Amino acid sequence: MAVAELPDDVDALKAMIVAMAERRALLEARTSHLEVVNKTADERIATLTAIVKMLERSRYGTRSERLRGATLNDEQHAFVFDEIKTGLAAIETELESTAQDKPKRAPRSRKGFAAHLERVEIVIEPEIPAGCEGQEKVLIGEDVSERLDVLRAKFRVIVTRRPKYAYRNRDGVIQAPASPHIIESGIPTEALLAQIAISKYADGLPLYRQEAIYARDGVELSRSLMAQWMGNLTRTWRDVAPVVNAKI
């Protein structure tokens, strides 16, 4: 700013100097924060890079290198690489949050969601501008976005009642027969047995982990009890498998 453009009023000049000092302090603080973020990001990237090199040596290195430490199986490798990707994404997000002039991202071409998924439509109507109350509005277009949502599985109790009846002037009691269950007189429904079996055998989720997961919902299912159920399920499948295979 040229000297001729400075105000003659002392108070106005003081206010201008204070504002410039505040802007400078803000800029210095932002620059200092950015330096800290960059330094932290560099350190985290170096750590992640070292982990990647260690994993490569453990999997693809010479036999002597691999025998020096415990080898990791495929599941452990996948877990570590997932953690590395998560760490890199966190670094990228932190760096983007500190950028002053964020470049506008080009729209990504996303693959559409499967057609069988339930669609829940939410329409967000704009507020009516002042002076337009009671006037007819014409739809000329709309922006549509899709996000993937999930409903968490929840436990429920199936209460089955079988009333007993007696007819007047007749002997005997009538009652509907009980429905057949895979585990007679047991508490699990077929859906719960399927959930536990799929989690254990298809998703590799041990029973002790399932026990902890179900406990968060206040449902106490010990691993020993679930192990008994899985044993019953295995025996039941051995009994029905020949019949199923014969029909197939």
MOZIUR-V352184 format. One record per pair of residues at least 12 apart in sequence whose ideal C-beta (glycine too) atoms are under 6 Angstrom apart, sorted by the first residue. I is the first residue (numbers start at 1). J is the second residue. Records with the same first field share a line. If there is no record, write none. Layout:
I=J ; J
This chain:
34=98
37=94 ; 98
41=91 ; 95
44=91
48=84 ; 87
155=217 ; 219
158=189
162=175 ; 176
182=236
183=232
188=229
193=233
196=226
207=223 ; 226
208=223
211=223
